[in-house]
Amino acid sequence: MARSSRDDSVLVIGLGRFGASIALTLESLGTQVLAIDTSEDLVQKYSGQLTHVVRADATQPEVLAQVGAADFSIAVVGVGTSIEASVLIAANLVDLERPVLWAKAISAAHGKILRRIGAHHVVYPEADAGKRVAHLVNGRLMDFIEFDDGFAIVKMRPPREVQGMTLAESDIRSIHGVTVVGVKSPGKDFTYAEPSTMVTSHDLLIVSGHTHLIEKFSRRP
């Protein structure tokens, strides 16, 4: 990867499920990625799927210097099996003062350490996935994205009480405190919701609002 091209590229360290998923998705979106892992097996596994994969130990500052880590605008630490390695890698990247650092944490204590040493963003993939699945299991929701302030966007089937009515007639926002953003009817393109939008039993709704209000609405008969 040419040095001049790295400003819009992402350095991904750790090719476990989390790091590999990020690296593969970024490349599919057209972003250049340099992936690093200490495992020869993982490097070989992804060498045919990622353009730039290197076997190296990023806990060593000289290794990061050799791969030009300071030239990247974003770095992701996906190491989770060893908290010590995760913290060392994050600290090495923070010392470079260049990449915006995203780091995976496997516990609240791990995340607290990462933040204290300077990680800009700490994510908890296992905990976040568990919360998301709990919401999906618990009601009519088919997909669920929650934000930090208790606000969520979901995909769901419409309760019977709003079927066969326009959004103006059902007045979902006033009655239930949530907003129907769009409607997907079978065989038709997604459409943004309007007061005249008719909701049928076969439709999928995209609904936004506070999590507890969405949960209440999704449990309506």
C-alpha positions as a printed Julia matrix, in Angstrom:
221×3 Matrix{Float64}:
   0.0     0.0    0.0
   1.56    3.28  -1.08
   2.26    5.72   1.72
   0.38    8.53  -0.03
  -2.79    6.42  -0.15
  -2.96    5.7    3.57
  -4.72    8.89   4.65
  -8.08    7.43   3.63
  -7.21    3.87   4.66
  -7.89    1.87   7.8
  -5.44   -0.18   9.86
  -7.12   -3.24  11.38
  -5.2    -5.16  14.03
  -6.52   -8.6   14.91
  -8.29  -10.92  12.47
 -10.65  -12.68  14.81
 -14.35  -12.62  13.94
 -14.73   -8.95  14.9
 -11.62   -7.61  13.16
 -12.05   -9.78  10.07
 -15.67   -8.71   9.69
 -14.66   -5.04   9.86
 -11.78   -5.49   7.4
 -13.85   -7.45   4.87
 -16.78   -5.03   5.08
 -14.55   -1.99   4.67
 -12.93   -3.48   1.58
 -16.35   -4.31   0.13
 -17.22   -0.62   0.58
 -14.13    0.43  -1.35
 -11.94    1.43   1.61
  -8.32    0.31   1.54
  -7.37   -1.8    4.54
  -4.12   -3.05   6.0
  -4.84   -6.0    8.3
  -2.34   -7.3   10.86
  -2.39  -10.47  12.96
   0.17  -12.62  14.72
  -1.44  -15.85  13.47
   0.02  -17.26  10.27
  -3.15  -19.32   9.79
  -5.39  -16.24   9.89
  -3.07  -14.28   7.62
  -3.17  -17.12   5.1
  -6.94  -17.46   5.46
  -7.61  -13.82   4.61
  -4.76  -13.21   2.17
  -7.06  -14.15  -0.7
  -9.9   -11.95   0.54
  -8.06   -8.83   1.69
  -5.66   -6.87  -0.48
  -3.09   -6.15   2.26
  -2.53   -8.64   5.11
   0.61   -8.82   7.23
   1.75  -11.21   9.92
   3.21   -9.04  12.69
   3.11   -8.35  16.42
   1.57   -4.92  16.93
   2.41   -4.95  20.64
   5.9    -3.92  19.48
   6.15   -0.18  18.66
   8.8    -0.81  16.01
   6.37   -3.04  14.12
   3.82   -0.26  13.92
   6.56    2.05  12.69
   7.53   -0.45   9.99
   3.95   -0.7    8.63
   3.51    3.07   8.74
   0.72    3.06  11.33
   1.14    6.79  11.93
   0.09    7.46   8.33
  -3.37    5.94   8.79
  -6.28    8.18   9.74
  -8.16    5.35  11.49
  -7.0     2.26  13.38
  -9.12   -0.56  14.77
  -7.88   -2.84  17.55
  -9.92   -6.02  17.26
  -7.8    -8.1   19.66
  -9.98   -9.58  22.39
  -8.39  -12.85  23.5
  -5.63  -11.04  25.4
  -6.48   -7.88  27.32
  -2.77   -7.23  27.84
  -2.1    -7.33  24.09
  -5.15   -5.17  23.38
  -4.02   -2.5   25.85
  -0.41   -2.54  24.65
  -1.46   -2.16  21.0
  -3.88    0.63  21.86
  -1.21    2.43  23.91
   1.27    2.14  21.03
  -1.27    3.66  18.63
  -2.18    6.47  21.04
   1.51    7.35  21.27
   1.52    7.93  17.5
  -1.05   10.73  17.98
  -2.34   10.18  14.45
  -5.0     7.49  13.95
  -8.49    7.87  15.34
  -8.58    4.75  17.49
 -11.46    2.28  17.69
 -10.96   -0.61  20.11
 -12.89   -3.73  21.02
 -13.48   -4.38  24.73
 -14.6    -7.67  26.25
 -15.61   -6.21  29.63
 -16.44   -2.92  31.3
 -13.04   -2.92  33.05
 -11.25   -3.54  29.76
 -13.16   -0.69  28.16
 -12.35    1.64  31.04
  -8.62    0.98  30.59
  -8.83    1.56  26.85
 -10.57    4.89  27.36
  -8.07    6.0   30.0
  -5.12    5.4   27.74
  -6.77    7.42  24.97
  -8.97    5.24  22.74
 -11.47    7.5   20.98
 -14.17    4.83  20.56
 -14.66    1.64  22.58
 -17.12   -0.99  21.39
 -18.53   -4.05  23.13
 -19.59   -6.35  20.27
 -20.65   -9.33  22.38
 -22.69   -7.23  24.83
 -24.24   -5.16  22.05
 -25.18   -8.28  20.1
 -26.73   -9.81  23.22
 -28.88   -6.74  23.85
 -29.99   -6.63  20.24
 -30.99  -10.3   20.16
 -32.87   -9.93  23.46
 -35.02   -7.21  21.89
 -35.66   -9.34  18.82
 -36.58  -12.42  20.85
 -38.87  -10.48  23.15
 -41.39   -9.1   20.66
 -42.53   -8.41  17.11
 -39.27   -6.7   16.18
 -37.38   -8.08  13.17
 -34.36   -5.81  13.42
 -33.19   -3.39  16.11
 -30.6    -0.61  16.32
 -30.28    1.29  19.61
 -28.34    4.52  20.14
 -26.65    5.76  23.31
 -29.5     8.03  24.37
 -32.14    5.29  24.51
 -33.37    6.06  21.0
 -33.88    3.18  18.56
 -34.8     2.41  14.97
 -36.5    -0.93  14.31
 -38.04   -3.03  11.58
 -41.32   -4.64  12.63
 -44.67   -6.04  11.57
 -47.59   -3.66  12.19
 -49.95   -4.33  15.11
 -53.46   -5.31  14.01
 -54.97   -2.06  15.26
 -53.13    0.0   12.63
 -53.65   -2.37   9.71
 -56.02   -1.22   6.98
 -55.59    2.41   7.97
 -53.51    5.31   6.74
 -50.91    6.74   9.1
 -53.08    9.84   9.45
 -56.02    7.69  10.55
 -54.07    5.54  13.01
 -52.19    8.58  14.41
 -49.4     6.36  15.7
 -47.13    9.23  16.7
 -49.67   10.94  18.95
 -51.09    7.76  20.47
 -47.95    5.65  20.89
 -45.14    8.24  20.86
 -43.2     6.59  18.02
 -42.73    7.61  14.39
 -43.2     5.43  11.33
 -40.3     6.43   9.08
 -41.08    4.19   6.13
 -43.09    1.25   4.86
 -41.99   -1.74   2.77
 -44.82   -3.54   0.99
 -44.28   -6.97  -0.64
 -42.98   -6.61  -4.19
 -42.64   -2.84  -3.89
 -39.77   -0.46  -3.14
 -39.31    1.05   0.3
 -41.27    4.31   0.6
 -40.93    7.1    3.12
 -44.0     7.41   5.3
 -46.59   10.09   4.59
 -49.94   10.77   6.27
 -51.68    9.07   3.32
 -49.54    5.91   3.52
 -51.75    2.84   3.93
 -50.54    0.06   6.25
 -51.51   -3.54   5.54
 -50.92   -6.77   7.42
 -48.21   -7.77   4.93
 -46.14   -4.61   5.31
 -42.92   -4.04   7.19
 -42.62   -0.8    9.14
 -39.45    1.16   9.91
 -40.18    2.81  13.26
 -38.1     5.23  15.34
 -38.48    6.45  18.9
 -37.46    5.86  22.49
 -36.7     2.21  23.14
 -39.33    1.65  25.82
 -42.07    3.2   23.66
 -41.09    1.08  20.68
 -41.17   -2.03  22.87
 -44.68   -1.12  24.06
 -45.86   -0.47  20.51
 -44.35   -3.73  19.24
 -46.3    -5.69  21.86
 -49.67   -4.31  20.78
 -51.97   -7.09  19.54
